[in-house]
Amino acid sequence: MGMIRGRKILVVGANGSGKTTFAKKLSERLKITHYELDSIFWKADWQESANGDFRAKVDEVTQTDSWVIDGNYSRNQDLTIGRADTIIWLDVTYLKMLYRVTKRSIHRIITQKPLWHNNRESWGKVFSKDSIILFAMRTYNTKKTKYRRIINGNEFHDKKWIRIANNGDEKKFWREINSSDELISR
């Protein structure tokens, strides 16, 4: 019996929890296409996709036979969580989240690393009301509460949930993934 159920896998967690890095690594190991919801949502010049357009793109992706998706967009939760077979929750501490999202933003500003559709983080954006750091701080508890509620509720009880709450959990997950020939069960 594989530790991951099905071939539709969603990776969720707070900003800075490592969703994209984790999802990319998992997609490479499982040889399943990776989709980053931020790359679908954000357009050039930090313009947001219209809700209908974003939903249509997520609908198209989640109707395929296999995927590893990372992201938390509640407006499409019925498509992402609803169609996923396995959901992996990266449940990092507040301090770890804050450290990672700050470090990541500073790195992106200094290197001017292009993001989705050639968007780049800037000092002005980091210190604005739209700061990703402030957003991460404001939404951390909401996301944590949301995933606890979902896991303990009835709406998505048929899903396989994997909660990774610390480095030990993550090391164990990768050890099992890397040592198993049968990774996915039906």
Contact map, one row per residue, 1 for C-alpha under 8 A:
111000000000000000000000000000000000000000000000000000000000000000000000000000000000000000000000000000000000000000000000000000000000000000000000000000000000000000000000000000000000011110
111110000000000000000000000000000000000000000000000000000000000000000000000000000000000000000000000000000000000000000000000000000000000000000000000000000000000000000000000000000001011110
111110000000000000000000000000000000000000000000000000000000000000000000000000000000000000000000000000000000000000000000000000000000000000000000000000000000000000000000000000001000001110
011111000000000000000000000000000000000000000000000000000000000000000000000000000000010000000000000000000000000000000000000000000000000000000000000000000000000100000000000000000000001110
011111100000000000000000000000000000000000000000000000000000000000000000000000000000110000000000000000000000000000000000000000000000000000000000000000000000000100000000000000000000000111
000111111000000000000000000000000000000000000000000000000000000000000000000000000000110000000000000000000000000000000000000000000000000000000000000000000000000000000000000000000000000111
000011111000000000000000000000010000000000000000000000000000000011110000000000000000100000000000000000000000000000000000000000000000000000000000000000000000000000000000000000000000000100
000001111100000000000000000000000000000000000000000000000000010011110000000000000011110000000000000000000000000000000000000000000000000000000000000000000000000000000000000000000000000000
000001111110000000000000000000000000000000000000000000000000000001111000000000000001111100000000000000000000000000000000000000000000000000000000000000000000000000000000000000000000000000
000000011111000000000000000000000000000000000000000000000000000000011110000000011001011100000000000000000000000000000000000000000000000000000000000000000000000000000000000000000000000000
000000001111100000100110000000000000000000000000000000000000000000011110000000000000001111000000000000000000000000000000000000000000000000000000000000000000000000000000000000000000000000
000000000111110000100000000000000000000000000000000000000000000000000111000000000000001111000000000000000000000000000000000000000000000000000000000000000000000000000000000000000000000000
000000000011111011100000000000000000000000000000000000000000000000000011000000000000000011110000000000000000000000000000000000000000000000000011000000000000000000000000000000000000000000
000000000001111110000000000000000000000000000000000000000000000000000000000000000000000001110000100000000000000000000000000000000000000100110011000000000000000000000000000000000000000000
000000000000111111000000000000000000000000000000000000000000000000000000000000000000000000000000100010000000000000000000000000000000000100010000000000000000000000000000000000000000000000
000000000000011111100000000000000000000000000000000000000000000000000000000000000000000000000000110110010000000000000000000000000000000100000000000000000000000000000000000000000000000000
000000000000111111100000000000000000000000000000000000000000000000000000000000000000000001110001100100000000000000000000000000000000000000000000000000000000000000000000000000000000000000
000000000000101111111100000000000000000000000000000000000000000000000000000000000000000001000000000000000000000000000000000000000000000000000000000000000000000000000000000000000000000000
000000000011100111111110000000000000000000000000000000000000000000000110000000000000000001000000000000000000000000000000000000000000000000000000000000000000000000000000000000000000000000
000000000000000001111111000000000001000000000000000000000000000000000100000000000000000000000000000000000000000000000000000000000000000000000000000000000000000000000000000000000000000000
000000000000000001111111100000000000000000000000000000000000000000000000000000000000000000000000000000000000000000000000000000000000000000000000000000000000000000000000000000000000000000
000000000010000001111111110000000000000000000000000000000000000000000000000000000000000000000000000000000000000000000000000000000000000000000000000000000000000000000000000000000000000000
000000000010000000111111111000000100000000000000000000000000000000011100000000000000000000000000000000000000000000000000000000000000000000000000000000000000000000000000000000000000000000
000000000000000000011111111100000100000000000000000000000000000000010000000000000000000000000000000000000000000000000000000000000000000000000000000000000000000000000000000000000000000000
000000000000000000001111111110000000000000000000000000000000000000000000000000000000000000000000000000000000000000000000000000000000000000000000000000000000000000000000000000000000000000
000000000000000000000111111111000000000000000000000000000000000000010000000000000000000000000000000000000000000000000000000000000000000000000000000000000000000000000000000000000000000000
000000000000000000000011111111111100000000000000000000000000000000110000000000000000000000000000000000000000000000000000000000000000000000000000000000000000000000000000000000000000000000
000000000000000000000001111111111000000000000000000000000000000000000000000000000000000000000000000000000000000000000000000000000000000000000000000000000000000000000000000000000000000000
000000000000000000000000111111110000000000000000000000000000000000000000000000000000000000000000000000000000000000000000000000000000000000000000000000000000000000000000000000000000000000
000000000000000000000000011111110000000000000000000000000000000000000000000000000000000000000000000000000000000000000000000000000000000000000000000000000000000000000000000000000000001000
000000000000000000000000001111111000000000000000000000000000000000000000000000000000000000000000000000000000000000000000000000000000000000000000000000000000000000000000000000000000000000
000000100000000000000000001111111100000000000000000000000000000001110000000000000000000000000000000000000000000000000000000000000000000000000000000000000000000000000000000000000000000000
000000000000000000000000001100111110000000000000000000000000000001110000000000000000000000000000000000000000000000000000000000000000000000000000000000000000000000000000000000000000000000
000000000000000000000011001000011111000000000000000000000000000000111100000000000000000000000000000000000000000000000000000000000000000000000000000000000000000000000000000000000000000000
000000000000000000000000000000001111101000000000000000000000000000111100000000000000000000000000000000000000000000000000000000000000000000000000000000000000000000000000000000000000000000
000000000000000000010000000000000111111100000000000000000000000000001110000000000000000000000000000000000000000000000000000000000000000000000000000000000000000000000000000000000000000000
000000000000000000000000000000000011111110000000000000000100000000001111100000000000000000000000000000000000000000000000000000000000000000000000000000000000000000000000000000000000000000
000000000000000000000000000000000001111111000000000000000000000000000010000000000000000000000000000000000000000000010000000000000000000000000000000000000000000000000000000000000000000000
000000000000000000000000000000000011111111100000000000000000000000000000000000000000000000000000000000000000000000011000000000000000000000000000000000000000000000000000000000000000000000
000000000000000000000000000000000001111111100000100001001100000000000000000000000000000000000000000000000000000000000000000000000000000000000000000000000000000000000000000000000000000000
000000000000000000000000000000000000111111100001100001000000000000000000000000000000000000000000000000000000000000000000000000000000000000000000000000000000000000000000000000000000000000
000000000000000000000000000000000000011111110111100000000000000000000000000000000000000000000000000000000000000000011000000000000000000000000000000000000000000000000000000000000000000000
000000000000000000000000000000000000001111111111100000000000000000000000000000000000000000000000000000000000000000011000000000000000000000000000000000000000000000000000000000000000000000
000000000000000000000000000000000000000001111110000000000000000000000000000000000000000000000000000000000000000000011110000000000000000000000000000000000000000000000000000000000000000000
000000000000000000000000000000000000000000111110000000000000000000000000000000000000000000000000000000000000000000001110000000000000000000000000000000000000000000000000000000000000000000
000000000000000000000000000000000000000001111111000000000000000000000000000000000000000000000000000000000000000000000010000000000000000000000000000000000000000000000000000000000000000000
000000000000000000000000000000000000000001111111100000000000000000000000000000000000000000000000000000000000000000000000000000000000000000000000000000000000000000000000000000000000000000
000000000000000000000000000000000000000011100111110000000000000000000000000000000000000000000000000000000000000000000000000000000000000000000000000000000000000000000000000000000000000000
000000000000000000000000000000000000000111100011111011000000000000000000000000000000000000000000000000000000000000000000000000000000000000000000000000000000000000000000000000000000000000
000000000000000000000000000000000000000000000001111111000000000000000000000000000000000000000000000000000000000000000000000000000000000000000000000000000000000000000000000000000000000000
000000000000000000000000000000000000000000000000111111100000000000000000000000000000000000000000000000000000000000000000000000000000000000000000000000000000000000000000000000000000000000
000000000000000000000000000000000000000000000000011111110000000000000000000000000000000000000000000000000000000000000000000000000000000000000000000000000000000000000000000000000000000000
000000000000000000000000000000000000000000000000111111111000000000000000000000000000000000000000000000000000000000000000000000000000000000000000000000000000000000000000000000000000000000
000000000000000000000000000000000000000110000000111111111100000000000000000000000000000000000000000000000000000000000000000000000000000000000000000000000000000000000000000000000000000000
000000000000000000000000000000000000000000000000001111111110000000000000000100000000000000000000000000000000000000000000000000000000000000000000000000000000000000000000000000000000000000
000000000000000000000000000000000000000000000000000111111111000000000000000000000000000000000000000000000000000000000000000000000000000000000000000000000000000000000000000000000000000000
000000000000000000000000000000000000000100000000000011111111100000000000000000000000000000000000000000000000000000000000000000000000000000000000000000000000000000000000000000000000000000
000000000000000000000000000000000000100100000000000001111111110000000000000100110000000000000000000000000000000000000000000000000000000000000000000000000000000000000000000000000000000000
000000000000000000000000000000000000000000000000000000111111111000000000000000100000000000000000000000000000000000000000000000000000000000000000000000000000000000000000000000000000000000
000000000000000000000000000000000000000000000000000000011111111100000000000000000000000000000000000000000000000000000000000000000000000000000000000000000000000000000000000000000000000000
000000000000000000000000000000000000000000000000000000001111111100100000000000000000000000000000000000000000000000000000000000000000000000000000000000000000000000000000000000000000000000
000000010000000000000000000000000000000000000000000000000111111110100000000000110010000000000000000000000000000000000000000000000000000000000000000000000000000000000000000000000000000000
000000000000000000000000000000000000000000000000000000000011111110000000000000000010000000000000000000000000000000000000000000000000000000000000000000000000000000000000000000000000000000
000000000000000000000000000000000000000000000000000000000001111111100000000000000000000000000000000000000000000000000000000000000000000000000000000000000000000000000000000000000000000000
000000110000000000000000000000000000000000000000000000000000011111100000000000000000000000000000000000000000000000000000000000000000000000000000000000000000000000000000000000000000000000
000000111000000000000000000000011000000000000000000000000000000111110000000000000000000000000000000000000000000000000000000000000000000000000000000000000000000000000000000000000000000000
000000111000000000000000001000011110000000000000000000000000110111111000000000000000000000000000000000000000000000000000000000000000000000000000000000000000000000000000000000000000000000
000000111110000000000011011000011110000000000000000000000000000001111100000000000000000000000000000000000000000000000000000000000000000000000000000000000000000000000000000000000000000000
000000001110000000000010000000000111100000000000000000000000000000111110000000010000000000000000000000000000000000000000000000000000000000000000000000000000000000000000000000000000000000
000000000111000000110010000000000111100000000000000000000000000000011111000000000000000000000000000000000000000000000000000000000000000000000000000000000000000000000000000000000000000000
000000000111100000100000000000000001110000000000000000000000000000001111100000000000000000000000000000000000000000000000000000000000000000000000000000000000000000000000000000000000000000
000000000001100000000000000000000000100000000000000000000000000000000111110010000000000000000000000000000000000000000000000000000000000000000000000000000000000000000000000000000000000000
000000000000000000000000000000000000100000000000000000000000000000000011111110000000000000000000000000000000000000000000000000000000000000000000000000000000000000000000000000000000000000
000000000000000000000000000000000000000000000000000000000000000000000001111110000000000000000000000000000000000000000000000000000000000000000000000000000000000000000000000000000000000000
000000000000000000000000000000000000000000000000000000000000000000000000111111000000000000000000000000000000000000000000000000000000000000000000000000000000000000000000000000000000000000
000000000000000000000000000000000000000000000000000000100100000000000000111111110000000000000000000000000000000000000000000000000000000000000000000000000000000000000000000000000000000000
000000000000000000000000000000000000000000000000000000000000000000000001111111111100000000000000000000000000000000000000000000000000000000000000000000000000000000000000000000000000000000
000000000000000000000000000000000000000000000000000000000000000000000000001111111110000000000000000000000000000000000000000000000000000000000000000000000000000000000000000000000000000000
000000000000000000000000000000000000000000000000000000000110010000000000000111111110000000000000000000000000000000000000000000000000000000000000000000000000000000000000000000000000000000
000000000100000000000000000000000000000000000000000000000100010000001000000111111111000000000000000000000000000000000000000000000000000000000000000000000000000000000000000000000000000000
000000000100000000000000000000000000000000000000000000000000000000000000000011111111001000000000000000000000000000000000000000000000000000000000000000000001000000000000000000000000000000
000000000000000000000000000000000000000000000000000000000000000000000000000011111111000000000000000000000000000000000000000000000000000000000000000000000001000000000000000000000000000000
000000010000000000000000000000000000000000000000000000000000011000000000000001111111100000000000000000000000000000000000000000000000000000000000000000000000000000000000000000000000000000
000000011100000000000000000000000000000000000000000000000000000000000000000000011111111000000000000000000000000000000000000000000000000000000000000000000000001000000000000000000000000000
000011111000000000000000000000000000000000000000000000000000000000000000000000000011111000000000000000000000000000000000000000000000000000000000000000000000001100000000000000000000000000
000111011100000000000000000000000000000000000000000000000000000000000000000000000001111100000000000000000000000000000000000000000000000000000000000000000000001111000000000000000000000000
000000001111000000000000000000000000000000000000000000000000000000000000000000001001111110000000000000000000000000000000000000000000000000000000000000000000001111000000000000000000000000
000000001111000000000000000000000000000000000000000000000000000000000000000000000000011111000000000000000000000000000000000000000000000000000000000000000000000011110000000000000000000000
000000000011100000000000000000000000000000000000000000000000000000000000000000000000001111100000000000000000000000000000000000000000000000000000001000000000000011110000000000000000000000
000000000011110011100000000000000000000000000000000000000000000000000000000000000000000111110000000000000000000000000000000000000000000000000000000000000000000000111000000000000000000000
000000000000110010000000000000000000000000000000000000000000000000000000000000000000000011111000000000000000000000000000000000000000000000000001000000000000000000111100000000000000000000
000000000000110010000000000000000000000000000000000000000000000000000000000000000000000001111101100000000000000000000000000000000000000000000000000000000000000000011100000000000000000000
000000000000000000000000000000000000000000000000000000000000000000000000000000000000000000111111100000000000000000000000000000000000000000000000000000000000000000001000000000000000000000
000000000000000000000000000000000000000000000000000000000000000000000000000000000000000000011111110000000000000000000000000000000000000000010000000000000000000000000000000000000000000000
000000000000000000000000000000000000000000000000000000000000000000000000000000000000000000001111111000000000000000000000000000000000000000000000000000000000000000000000000000000000000000
000000000000000010000000000000000000000000000000000000000000000000000000000000000000000000011111111100000000000000000000000000000000000000000000000000000000000000000000000000000000000000
000000000000011110000000000000000000000000000000000000000000000000000000000000000000000000011111111110000000000000000000000000000000000100000000000000000000000000000000000000000000000000
000000000000000100000000000000000000000000000000000000000000000000000000000000000000000000000111111111000000000000000000000000000000100110000000000000000000000000000000000000000000000000
000000000000000000000000000000000000000000000000000000000000000000000000000000000000000000000011111111100000000000000000000000000000000000000000000000000000000000000000000000000000000000
000000000000000110000000000000000000000000000000000000000000000000000000000000000000000000000001111111110000000000000000000000000000000000000000000000000000000000000000000000000000000000
000000000000001100000000000000000000000000000000000000000000000000000000000000000000000000000000111111111000000000000000000000000001100100000000000000000000000000000000000000000000000000
000000000000000000000000000000000000000000000000000000000000000000000000000000000000000000000000011111111100000000000000000000000000100000000000000000000000000000000000000000000000000000
000000000000000000000000000000000000000000000000000000000000000000000000000000000000000000000000001111111110000000000000000000000000000000000000000000000000000000000000000000000000000000
000000000000000100000000000000000000000000000000000000000000000000000000000000000000000000000000000111111111000000000000000000000000000000000000000000000000000000000000000000000000000000
000000000000000000000000000000000000000000000000000000000000000000000000000000000000000000000000000011111111100000000000100001000000100000000000000000000000000000000000000000000000000000
000000000000000000000000000000000000000000000000000000000000000000000000000000000000000000000000000001111111110000000000000000000000000000000000000000000000000000000000000000000000000000
000000000000000000000000000000000000000000000000000000000000000000000000000000000000000000000000000000111111111100000000000000000000000000000000000000000000000000000000000000000000000000
000000000000000000000000000000000000000000000000000000000000000000000000000000000000000000000000000000011111111111000001100000000000000000000000000000000000000000000000000000000000000000
000000000000000000000000000000000000000000000000000000000000000000000000000000000000000000000000000000001111111110000001111000000000000000000000000000000000000000000000000000000000000000
000000000000000000000000000000000000000000000000000000000000000000000000000000000000000000000000000000000111111100000000000000000000000000000000000000000000000000000000000000000000000000
000000000000000000000000000000000000000000000000000000000000000000000000000000000000000000000000000000000011111110000000000000000000000000000000000000000000000000000000000000000000000000
000000000000000000000000000000000000000000000000000000000000000000000000000000000000000000000000000000000011111111000001100000000000000000000000000000000000000000000000000000000000000000
000000000000000000000000000000000000000000000000000000000000000000000000000000000000000000000000000000000001101111100001000000000000000000000000000000000000000000000000000000000000000000
000000000000000000000000000000000000000000000000000000000000000000000000000000000000000000000000000000000001000111111111000000000000000000000000000000000000000000000000000000000000000000
000000000000000000000000000000000000000000000000000000000000000000000000000000000000000000000000000000000000000011111111000000000000000000000000000000000000000000000000000000000000000000
000000000000000000000000000000000000011001110000000000000000000000000000000000000000000000000000000000000000000001111110000000000000000000000000000000000000000000000000000000000000000000
000000000000000000000000000000000000001001111000000000000000000000000000000000000000000000000000000000000000000001111110000000000000000000000000000000000000000000000000000000000000000000
000000000000000000000000000000000000000000011000000000000000000000000000000000000000000000000000000000000000000001111111000000000000000000000000000000000000000000000000000000000000000000
000000000000000000000000000000000000000000011100000000000000000000000000000000000000000000000000000000000000000001111111100000000000000000000000000000000000000000000000000000000000000000
000000000000000000000000000000000000000000000000000000000000000000000000000000000000000000000000000000000001100111100111110000000000000000000000000000000000000000000000000000000000000000
000000000000000000000000000000000000000000000000000000000000000000000000000000000000000000000000000000001001100100000011111011000000000000000000000000000000000000000000000000000000000000
000000000000000000000000000000000000000000000000000000000000000000000000000000000000000000000000000000000000100000000001111111000000000000000000000000000000000000000000000000000000000000
000000000000000000000000000000000000000000000000000000000000000000000000000000000000000000000000000000000000100000000000111111100000000000000000000000000000000000000000000000000000000000
000000000000000000000000000000000000000000000000000000000000000000000000000000000000000000000000000000000000000000000000011111110000000000000000000000000000000000000000000000000000000000
000000000000000000000000000000000000000000000000000000000000000000000000000000000000000000000000000000000000000000000000111111111110000000000000000000000000000000000000000000000000000000
000000000000000000000000000000000000000000000000000000000000000000000000000000000000000000000000000000001000000000000000111111110111100000000000000000000000000000000000000000000000000000
000000000000000000000000000000000000000000000000000000000000000000000000000000000000000000000000000000000000000000000000001111111110000000000000000000000000000000000000000000000000000000
000000000000000000000000000000000000000000000000000000000000000000000000000000000000000000000000000000000000000000000000000111111110000000000000000000000000000000000000000000000000000000
000000000000000000000000000000000000000000000000000000000000000000000000000000000000000000000000000000000000000000000000000010111110010000000000000000000000000000000000000000000000000000
000000000000000000000000000000000000000000000000000000000000000000000000000000000000000000000000000000000000000000000000000011111111011000000000000000000000000000000000000000000000000000
000000000000000000000000000000000000000000000000000000000000000000000000000000000000000000000000000000000000000000000000000011111111111000000000000000000000000000000000000000000000000000
000000000000000000000000000000000000000000000000000000000000000000000000000000000000000000000000000010000000000000000000000001000111111100000000000000000000000000000000000000000000000000
000000000000000000000000000000000000000000000000000000000000000000000000000000000000000000000000010011001000000000000000000001000011111110000000000000000000000000000000000000000000000000
000000000000000000000000000000000000000000000000000000000000000000000000000000000000000000000000000000000000000000000000000000001111111111000000000000000000000000000000000000000000000000
000000000000000000000000000000000000000000000000000000000000000000000000000000000000000000000000000000000000000000000000000000000111111111100000000000000000000000000000000000000000000000
000000000000011100000000000000000000000000000000000000000000000000000000000000000000000000000000110010000000000000000000000000000001111111110000000000000000000000000000000000000000000000
000000000000000000000000000000000000000000000000000000000000000000000000000000000000000000000000010000000000000000000000000000000000111111110000000000000000000000000000000000000000000000
000000000000000000000000000000000000000000000000000000000000000000000000000000000000000000000000000000000000000000000000000000000000011111111100000000000000000000000000000000000000000000
000000000000010000000000000000000000000000000000000000000000000000000000000000000000000000000000000000000000000000000000000000000000001111111110000000000000000000000000000000000000000000
000000000000011000000000000000000000000000000000000000000000000000000000000000000000000000000100000000000000000000000000000000000000000111111111000000000000000000000000000000000000000000
000000000000000000000000000000000000000000000000000000000000000000000000000000000000000000000000000000000000000000000000000000000000000001111111100000000000000000000000000000000000000000
000000000000000000000000000000000000000000000000000000000000000000000000000000000000000000000000000000000000000000000000000000000000000001111111110000000000000000000000000000000000000000
000000000000110000000000000000000000000000000000000000000000000000000000000000000000000000000000000000000000000000000000000000000000000000111111111000000000000000000000000000000000000000
000000000000110000000000000000000000000000000000000000000000000000000000000000000000000000100000000000000000000000000000000000000000000000011111111100000000000000000000000000000000000000
000000000000000000000000000000000000000000000000000000000000000000000000000000000000000000000000000000000000000000000000000000000000000000001111111110000000000000000000000000000000000000
000000000000000000000000000000000000000000000000000000000000000000000000000000000000000000000000000000000000000000000000000000000000000000000111111111000000000000000000000000000000000000
000000000000000000000000000000000000000000000000000000000000000000000000000000000000000010000000000000000000000000000000000000000000000000000011111111100000000000000000000000000000000000
000000000000000000000000000000000000000000000000000000000000000000000000000000000000000000000000000000000000000000000000000000000000000000000001111111110000000000000000000000000000000000
000000000000000000000000000000000000000000000000000000000000000000000000000000000000000000000000000000000000000000000000000000000000000000000000111111111000000000000000000000000000000000
000000000000000000000000000000000000000000000000000000000000000000000000000000000000000000000000000000000000000000000000000000000000000000000000011111111111000000000000000000000000000000
000000000000000000000000000000000000000000000000000000000000000000000000000000000000000000000000000000000000000000000000000000000000000000000000001111111001100010000000000000000000000000
000000000000000000000000000000000000000000000000000000000000000000000000000000000000000000000000000000000000000000000000000000000000000000000000000111111100100000000000000000000000000000
000000000000000000000000000000000000000000000000000000000000000000000000000000000000000000000000000000000000000000000000000000000000000000000000000011111111100000000000000000000000000000
000000000000000000000000000000000000000000000000000000000000000000000000000000000000000000000000000000000000000000000000000000000000000000000000000001011111100000000000000000000000000000
000000000000000000000000000000000000000000000000000000000000000000000000000000000000000000000000000000000000000000000000000000000000000000000000000001001111100000000000000000000000000000
000000000000000000000000000000000000000000000000000000000000000000000000000000001100000000000000000000000000000000000000000000000000000000000000000001101111111000000000000000000000000000
000000000000000000000000000000000000000000000000000000000000000000000000000000000000000000000000000000000000000000000000000000000000000000000000000000111111111000000000000000000000000000
000000000000000000000000000000000000000000000000000000000000000000000000000000000000000000000000000000000000000000000000000000000000000000000000000000000001111100000000000000000000000000
000000000000000000000000000000000000000000000000000000000000000000000000000000000001111000000000000000000000000000000000000000000000000000000000000000000001111110000000000000000000000000
000110000000000000000000000000000000000000000000000000000000000000000000000000000000111000000000000000000000000000000000000000000000000000000000000000000000011111000000000000000000000000
000000000000000000000000000000000000000000000000000000000000000000000000000000000000011110000000000000000000000000000000000000000000000000000000000000100000001111100000000000000000000000
000000000000000000000000000000000000000000000000000000000000000000000000000000000000011110000000000000000000000000000000000000000000000000000000000000000000000111110000000000000000000000
000000000000000000000000000000000000000000000000000000000000000000000000000000000000000111100000000000000000000000000000000000000000000000000000000000000000000011111000000000000000000000
000000000000000000000000000000000000000000000000000000000000000000000000000000000000000111110000000000000000000000000000000000000000000000000000000000000000000001111110110000000000000000
000000000000000000000000000000000000000000000000000000000000000000000000000000000000000001111000000000000000000000000000000000000000000000000000000000000000000000111110110000000000000000
000000000000000000000000000000000000000000000000000000000000000000000000000000000000000000110000000000000000000000000000000000000000000000000000000000000000000000011111110000000000000000
000000000000000000000000000000000000000000000000000000000000000000000000000000000000000000000000000000000000000000000000000000000000000000000000000000000000000000011111111000000000000000
000000000000000000000000000000000000000000000000000000000000000000000000000000000000000000000000000000000000000000000000000000000000000000000000000000000000000000000111111100000000000000
000000000000000000000000000000000000000000000000000000000000000000000000000000000000000000000000000000000000000000000000000000000000000000000000000000000000000000011111111110000000000000
000000000000000000000000000000000000000000000000000000000000000000000000000000000000000000000000000000000000000000000000000000000000000000000000000000000000000000011111111111000000000000
000000000000000000000000000000000000000000000000000000000000000000000000000000000000000000000000000000000000000000000000000000000000000000000000000000000000000000000011111111100000000000
000000000000000000000000000000000000000000000000000000000000000000000000000000000000000000000000000000000000000000000000000000000000000000000000000000000000000000000001111111110000000000
000000000000000000000000000000000000000000000000000000000000000000000000000000000000000000000000000000000000000000000000000000000000000000000000000000000000000000000000111111111000000000
000000000000000000000000000000000000000000000000000000000000000000000000000000000000000000000000000000000000000000000000000000000000000000000000000000000000000000000000011111111100000000
000000000000000000000000000000000000000000000000000000000000000000000000000000000000000000000000000000000000000000000000000000000000000000000000000000000000000000000000001111111110000000
000000000000000000000000000000000000000000000000000000000000000000000000000000000000000000000000000000000000000000000000000000000000000000000000000000000000000000000000000111111111000000
001000000000000000000000000000000000000000000000000000000000000000000000000000000000000000000000000000000000000000000000000000000000000000000000000000000000000000000000000011111111001000
000000000000000000000000000000000000000000000000000000000000000000000000000000000000000000000000000000000000000000000000000000000000000000000000000000000000000000000000000001111111000000
000000000000000000000000000000000000000000000000000000000000000000000000000000000000000000000000000000000000000000000000000000000000000000000000000000000000000000000000000000111111100000
010000000000000000000000000000000000000000000000000000000000000000000000000000000000000000000000000000000000000000000000000000000000000000000000000000000000000000000000000000011111111000
000000000000000000000000000000000000000000000000000000000000000000000000000000000000000000000000000000000000000000000000000000000000000000000000000000000000000000000000000000000011111000
110000000000000000000000000000000000000000000000000000000000000000000000000000000000000000000000000000000000000000000000000000000000000000000000000000000000000000000000000000000001111110
111100000000000000000000000001000000000000000000000000000000000000000000000000000000000000000000000000000000000000000000000000000000000000000000000000000000000000000000000000001001111110
111111100000000000000000000000000000000000000000000000000000000000000000000000000000000000000000000000000000000000000000000000000000000000000000000000000000000000000000000000000000011111
111111000000000000000000000000000000000000000000000000000000000000000000000000000000000000000000000000000000000000000000000000000000000000000000000000000000000000000000000000000000011111
000011000000000000000000000000000000000000000000000000000000000000000000000000000000000000000000000000000000000000000000000000000000000000000000000000000000000000000000000000000000000111
